[in-house]
Amino acid sequence: MRNGKLQIGIVGVGGVGHDQHLPGWAKVPFAEIVAAADLSETALAKACEAFSIGRRFQDWQKLVGLPDLDIVDICTPNRTHTPIALAALQNGKHVLCEKPLATTSAEVRLLADGARRSGKLLMTAQHMRFDPMSQQLKSLIDAGMLGDIYYARAQWLRRRLLPPRPTFIERRLSGGGVAFDIGVHVLDLAYWFMAAPKPVSVSALVDTKLAHRPDLGGSWGDWDHARIDVDDFAVGFVRFANGATLTLEASWLAFQPERELTRLQCYGTRAGAIWPDGIVAGETNRVPWDIRLQEAPKVSPHHEEIHEFARAVRDGLPSPVPVEHSLDVVRILEAFYRSSEARREVALE
């Protein structure tokens, strides 16, 4: 720290880096953004001017090697997360990394080992955990209101909302399609609500159902219909060691009335809950009841996750999103692809 403030370097200042992470760090009173890296000189210039960042690099290796940095925040394409995060840890930096932490379980294990060796915090930016309604429901779940959650249904289904950039539609950059883009969010939230049970098997279908059709377009602009090589649809069934189960549905291009449907429903032995609606349903003495939680204050969950990570670094606390959780989430998604290819249920590796 310098002058009582954590020194922050961010790699990737376009997209979520510019729109969420930079403003989030700017709101942390005990942090200061001092360096930025991006391949795009235009994105660098825009970010550095907007947030008064003194040092800029097109080579991320120069940033992670800076001796005075405390934290490296990674907002780059999925397939680049591992080399940047590993180098940052090896250079003695704490690491916050956009989801997914990596696209293979082997890479997540490599990063977890790097964090242990360096003694630094490593956290995946699973911002949905920090949504105010998520926090309210998690508190009730931890207090036992739902009993044991035996089933969860996680959905993030979009209509005409395929992100057209190469970083999303090319596997060499993204590592996967809709499953790794938005599926990972609701999967992680469900897994967290369920108290992080051990996943044991997956049966799934991951496919490109509509994205190759030249007669279909998107609300965010057109994509290269011939070049896309990732999934636009994913559905799967997950079994856990404790007997609980989960289904996940994700799509960029579903034919449905809603522009976007995001929903997580948990079924417990004492009550059930629906996110983000904030509804809890149960029965007492044969009388059914429903409770709608008070609407939470409007805050950015991205900003909340950044503040909590910064606080954990400053105060020597554990990572707010344990790397072990991120490993299980990636193991599940990895098994989605293996199961789909094998056309059968597969055990997790």
C-alpha positions as CSV (number, residue, x, y, z in Angstrom):
1,M,0.0,0.0,0.0
2,R,1.0,3.6,-0.6
3,N,-0.4,6.5,1.5
4,G,-2.8,4.0,3.0
5,K,-4.2,2.9,-0.4
6,L,-4.0,-0.4,-2.3
7,Q,-2.2,0.0,-5.6
8,I,-4.3,-1.4,-8.4
9,G,-3.3,-2.5,-11.9
10,I,-6.0,-3.6,-14.4
11,V,-5.5,-5.7,-17.5
12,G,-8.2,-5.3,-20.1
13,V,-9.9,-1.8,-20.0
14,G,-12.6,-2.4,-22.7
15,G,-16.0,-3.9,-22.1
16,V,-16.6,-5.0,-18.5
17,G,-13.2,-3.6,-17.5
18,H,-14.2,-0.1,-18.5
19,D,-17.9,-0.2,-17.7
20,Q,-17.8,-2.0,-14.3
21,H,-14.3,-2.6,-12.8
22,L,-12.7,0.8,-13.3
23,P,-15.8,2.6,-11.8
24,G,-15.9,0.0,-9.0
25,W,-12.3,0.6,-8.0
26,A,-12.8,4.3,-8.2
27,K,-15.4,4.0,-5.4
28,V,-13.1,2.2,-3.0
29,P,-11.7,4.9,-0.7
30,F,-8.6,2.9,0.2
31,A,-7.6,1.9,-3.3
32,E,-6.0,3.7,-6.2
33,I,-5.8,2.6,-9.9
34,V,-2.2,3.3,-10.9
35,A,-1.7,1.2,-14.1
36,A,-3.6,-0.2,-17.0
37,A,-2.8,-2.6,-19.8
38,D,-4.7,-3.4,-23.0
39,L,-3.8,-4.4,-26.6
40,S,-5.9,-1.5,-27.8
41,E,-4.2,1.9,-27.6
42,T,-7.6,3.5,-28.1
43,A,-9.1,1.7,-25.2
44,L,-6.1,2.5,-23.1
45,A,-6.2,6.2,-23.9
46,K,-9.9,6.4,-23.1
47,A,-9.6,4.6,-19.8
48,C,-6.5,6.4,-18.6
49,E,-8.0,9.8,-19.3
50,A,-11.4,9.0,-17.7
51,F,-9.8,7.5,-14.5
52,S,-6.6,9.5,-14.3
53,I,-4.3,6.4,-14.7
54,G,-0.7,7.3,-14.9
55,R,0.9,4.2,-16.3
56,R,-0.3,2.4,-19.4
57,F,1.0,-0.7,-21.2
58,Q,0.1,-2.7,-24.3
59,D,2.1,-5.6,-22.9
60,W,0.4,-7.0,-19.8
61,Q,3.6,-8.6,-18.6
62,K,5.1,-5.2,-17.9
63,L,2.1,-4.3,-15.7
64,V,2.2,-7.5,-13.6
65,G,5.9,-7.0,-13.1
66,L,5.5,-3.6,-11.5
67,P,7.0,-3.9,-8.0
68,D,4.6,-1.4,-6.3
69,L,1.3,-3.1,-7.3
70,D,-0.8,-4.8,-4.6
71,I,-3.6,-6.1,-6.9
72,V,-4.0,-7.1,-10.5
73,D,-7.5,-7.1,-11.9
74,I,-8.0,-9.2,-15.0
75,C,-10.8,-8.4,-17.5
76,T,-9.5,-10.1,-20.7
77,P,-10.9,-12.9,-22.9
78,N,-11.4,-16.2,-21.0
79,R,-8.5,-18.1,-22.6
80,T,-6.0,-15.4,-21.5
81,H,-7.0,-15.5,-17.8
82,T,-4.6,-18.3,-16.7
83,P,-1.2,-16.9,-18.0
84,I,-2.0,-13.4,-16.7
85,A,-3.2,-14.6,-13.3
86,L,-0.4,-17.0,-12.8
87,A,2.2,-14.4,-13.7
88,A,0.6,-11.9,-11.3
89,L,0.6,-14.4,-8.5
90,Q,4.2,-15.3,-9.2
91,N,5.0,-11.6,-9.0
92,G,3.5,-11.4,-5.5
93,K,0.2,-9.7,-6.5
94,H,-3.3,-10.5,-5.3
95,V,-5.6,-11.3,-8.2
96,L,-9.2,-10.5,-9.0
97,C,-10.2,-12.2,-12.3
98,E,-13.4,-12.0,-14.4
99,K,-15.4,-15.2,-14.7
100,P,-14.7,-17.9,-15.6
101,L,-11.4,-18.1,-13.7
102,A,-10.2,-20.5,-16.4
103,T,-11.9,-22.8,-18.9
104,T,-10.4,-26.1,-17.7
105,S,-10.1,-27.6,-14.3
106,A,-6.4,-28.2,-14.8
107,E,-5.8,-24.5,-15.2
108,V,-7.9,-23.6,-12.1
109,R,-5.8,-26.1,-10.1
110,L,-2.7,-24.5,-11.4
111,L,-3.9,-21.1,-10.3
112,A,-5.0,-22.4,-6.9
113,D,-1.5,-23.8,-6.4
114,G,0.0,-20.5,-7.5
115,A,-2.1,-18.7,-4.9
116,R,-1.1,-21.1,-2.2
117,R,2.6,-20.7,-3.0
118,S,2.4,-16.9,-3.2
119,G,0.3,-16.5,-0.1
120,K,-1.9,-14.1,-2.1
121,L,-5.7,-13.9,-2.6
122,L,-7.2,-15.2,-5.8
123,M,-10.9,-14.5,-6.5
124,T,-13.2,-15.0,-9.4
125,A,-15.5,-12.0,-10.1
126,Q,-18.8,-13.9,-9.6
127,H,-20.7,-10.6,-9.1
128,M,-24.2,-12.2,-8.7
129,R,-23.2,-13.4,-5.2
130,F,-22.9,-9.7,-4.3
131,D,-26.3,-8.7,-5.6
132,P,-28.4,-7.4,-2.6
133,M,-31.2,-9.9,-3.2
134,S,-28.6,-12.7,-3.4
135,Q,-27.2,-11.6,-0.1
136,Q,-30.6,-11.5,1.6
137,L,-31.6,-15.0,0.3
138,K,-28.2,-16.4,1.2
139,S,-28.6,-15.1,4.8
140,L,-32.0,-16.9,5.1
141,I,-30.7,-20.1,3.6
142,D,-27.7,-20.1,6.0
143,A,-30.1,-19.5,8.9
144,G,-31.9,-22.7,7.9
145,M,-35.1,-21.2,6.6
146,L,-35.2,-23.5,3.5
147,G,-33.9,-26.6,5.3
148,D,-31.8,-28.8,2.9
149,I,-31.9,-27.6,-0.7
150,Y,-32.4,-30.8,-2.7
151,Y,-33.0,-29.3,-6.1
152,A,-32.2,-26.0,-7.9
153,R,-33.2,-24.9,-11.4
154,A,-30.9,-22.2,-12.8
155,Q,-31.9,-20.3,-16.0
156,W,-30.4,-17.5,-18.1
157,L,-32.2,-17.5,-21.4
158,R,-31.8,-14.6,-23.9
159,R,-33.6,-13.8,-27.2
160,R,-31.4,-12.2,-30.0
161,L,-28.7,-11.3,-27.4
162,L,-25.6,-13.0,-28.8
163,P,-22.5,-11.0,-28.1
164,P,-21.0,-10.6,-31.6
165,R,-17.3,-9.9,-30.7
166,P,-14.6,-12.4,-31.5
167,T,-13.8,-12.7,-27.8
168,F,-17.2,-14.4,-27.3
169,I,-17.8,-16.3,-30.6
170,E,-14.3,-17.8,-31.2
171,R,-13.3,-20.7,-29.0
172,R,-9.6,-19.9,-29.2
173,L,-10.4,-16.7,-27.2
174,S,-13.5,-17.7,-25.2
175,G,-12.9,-21.4,-24.4
176,G,-16.7,-21.9,-24.9
177,G,-19.9,-20.2,-25.7
178,V,-23.0,-19.4,-23.7
179,A,-22.2,-21.9,-21.0
180,F,-19.0,-20.0,-20.1
181,D,-20.6,-16.6,-20.8
182,I,-23.8,-16.4,-18.8
183,G,-24.4,-20.0,-17.7
184,V,-21.4,-19.8,-15.3
185,H,-23.2,-16.9,-13.4
186,V,-26.4,-18.7,-12.5
187,L,-24.6,-22.0,-12.0
188,D,-22.2,-20.4,-9.5
189,L,-25.1,-18.7,-7.7
190,A,-27.0,-21.9,-7.4
191,Y,-24.0,-23.8,-6.2
192,W,-23.4,-21.1,-3.5
193,F,-27.0,-21.1,-2.4
194,M,-26.8,-24.9,-2.1
195,A,-23.7,-24.6,0.3
196,A,-21.1,-25.8,-2.3
197,P,-21.9,-29.5,-2.4
198,K,-19.5,-31.8,-4.2
199,P,-20.5,-32.4,-7.8
200,V,-20.2,-36.0,-9.0
201,S,-21.8,-36.3,-12.4
202,V,-23.3,-34.4,-15.3
203,S,-25.6,-35.2,-18.2
204,A,-25.8,-32.3,-20.7
205,L,-26.3,-31.0,-24.2
206,V,-24.2,-28.1,-25.5
207,D,-24.7,-27.1,-29.1
208,T,-24.9,-24.4,-31.7
209,K,-28.6,-24.5,-32.5
210,L,-29.3,-21.2,-34.2
211,A,-26.1,-19.1,-34.5
212,H,-25.1,-20.4,-38.0
213,R,-28.4,-19.4,-39.6
214,P,-27.8,-16.3,-41.9
215,D,-31.4,-15.3,-41.6
216,L,-31.2,-14.6,-37.9
217,G,-29.8,-11.4,-36.4
218,G,-29.1,-9.9,-33.0
219,S,-30.0,-6.9,-30.9
220,W,-26.3,-6.2,-30.2
221,G,-25.4,-6.3,-33.9
222,D,-24.5,-9.0,-36.4
223,W,-21.8,-11.7,-35.9
224,D,-19.8,-13.7,-38.4
225,H,-22.3,-16.6,-38.9
226,A,-19.6,-18.7,-40.6
227,R,-16.9,-18.1,-38.1
228,I,-18.7,-18.7,-34.8
229,D,-17.5,-22.0,-33.4
230,V,-19.0,-22.0,-29.8
231,D,-22.3,-23.0,-28.3
232,D,-25.4,-20.8,-28.3
233,F,-27.4,-23.3,-26.2
234,A,-26.6,-25.4,-23.1
235,V,-28.8,-27.5,-20.8
236,G,-27.6,-30.0,-18.2
237,F,-28.4,-32.0,-15.1
238,V,-26.0,-32.2,-12.3
239,R,-25.8,-34.7,-9.4
240,F,-24.1,-33.9,-6.1
241,A,-22.6,-36.3,-3.5
242,N,-25.2,-35.2,-0.9
243,G,-28.1,-36.4,-3.2
244,A,-29.1,-32.9,-4.3
245,T,-29.5,-32.1,-8.0
246,L,-29.5,-29.1,-10.3
247,T,-30.5,-28.2,-13.8
248,L,-29.0,-25.4,-15.8
249,E,-30.4,-23.8,-19.0
250,A,-28.6,-21.1,-20.9
251,S,-29.1,-19.6,-24.4
252,W,-28.2,-16.5,-26.4
253,L,-30.9,-16.9,-29.1
254,A,-33.9,-18.8,-27.7
255,F,-37.2,-18.2,-29.4
256,Q,-39.2,-17.0,-26.4
257,P,-41.5,-14.0,-25.6
258,E,-39.0,-12.5,-23.1
259,R,-35.9,-10.6,-24.3
260,E,-34.1,-12.0,-21.3
261,L,-35.2,-14.5,-18.5
262,T,-32.9,-14.9,-15.5
263,R,-34.2,-17.0,-12.7
264,L,-33.0,-19.4,-10.0
265,Q,-35.4,-21.5,-8.1
266,C,-34.3,-23.5,-5.0
267,Y,-36.4,-26.2,-3.5
268,G,-35.7,-27.1,0.1
269,T,-37.1,-29.4,2.7
270,R,-38.6,-26.5,4.7
271,A,-39.3,-23.9,2.0
272,G,-38.4,-22.8,-1.5
273,A,-37.0,-19.6,-2.8
274,I,-36.9,-17.7,-6.1
275,W,-34.2,-15.3,-7.2
276,P,-34.1,-12.5,-8.2
277,D,-37.8,-12.1,-7.3
278,G,-37.1,-12.5,-3.6
279,I,-39.9,-14.9,-2.9
280,V,-39.9,-17.6,-0.2
281,A,-42.7,-20.2,-0.2
282,G,-43.5,-22.7,2.5
283,E,-46.1,-24.3,4.6
284,T,-46.8,-24.3,8.4
285,N,-49.4,-26.4,10.1
286,R,-50.9,-27.3,6.8
287,V,-51.2,-23.6,5.9
288,P,-49.3,-22.6,2.8
289,W,-47.5,-19.2,2.8
290,D,-45.5,-17.0,0.5
291,I,-43.2,-14.1,1.6
292,R,-41.9,-11.4,-0.7
293,L,-38.6,-9.9,0.6
294,Q,-38.2,-6.2,0.8
295,E,-36.7,-4.8,-2.4
296,A,-33.0,-4.3,-1.7
297,P,-31.2,-1.0,-2.4
298,K,-30.0,-0.5,-6.0
299,V,-26.3,-1.0,-6.0
300,S,-23.9,-2.5,-8.5
301,P,-23.0,-6.1,-7.6
302,H,-19.8,-5.6,-9.7
303,H,-18.8,-2.7,-7.4
304,E,-19.8,-4.6,-4.3
305,E,-17.6,-7.6,-5.3
306,I,-14.6,-5.2,-5.9
307,H,-15.1,-3.5,-2.5
308,E,-15.3,-6.9,-0.7
309,F,-12.2,-8.2,-2.4
310,A,-10.3,-5.0,-1.6
311,R,-11.4,-5.2,2.1
312,A,-10.3,-8.9,2.2
313,V,-6.8,-7.9,0.9
314,R,-6.5,-4.9,3.3
315,D,-7.7,-6.8,6.4
316,G,-6.1,-10.2,5.7
317,L,-9.4,-12.0,5.2
318,P,-10.1,-15.1,3.1
319,S,-11.1,-14.7,-0.5
320,P,-14.9,-13.8,-0.7
321,V,-15.2,-16.3,-3.5
322,P,-13.0,-19.3,-2.5
323,V,-11.0,-20.7,-5.4
324,E,-12.3,-24.2,-4.4
325,H,-15.8,-23.0,-5.4
326,S,-14.5,-21.8,-8.8
327,L,-12.8,-25.1,-9.3
328,D,-16.1,-27.0,-8.8
329,V,-18.0,-24.6,-11.1
330,V,-15.5,-25.1,-13.9
331,R,-15.4,-28.8,-13.3
332,I,-19.2,-28.9,-13.9
333,L,-19.0,-26.8,-17.0
334,E,-16.1,-28.8,-18.3
335,A,-18.2,-31.9,-17.8
336,F,-21.1,-30.3,-19.8
337,Y,-18.9,-30.4,-22.9
338,R,-17.6,-33.9,-22.3
339,S,-21.1,-35.2,-21.7
340,S,-22.5,-33.5,-24.8
341,E,-19.7,-34.9,-26.9
342,A,-20.1,-38.4,-25.4
343,R,-23.9,-38.2,-25.5
344,R,-24.2,-39.7,-22.0
345,E,-23.8,-38.9,-18.4
346,V,-20.2,-38.5,-17.3
347,A,-18.5,-38.5,-13.9
348,L,-16.6,-35.4,-12.9
349,E,-12.8,-35.6,-13.2
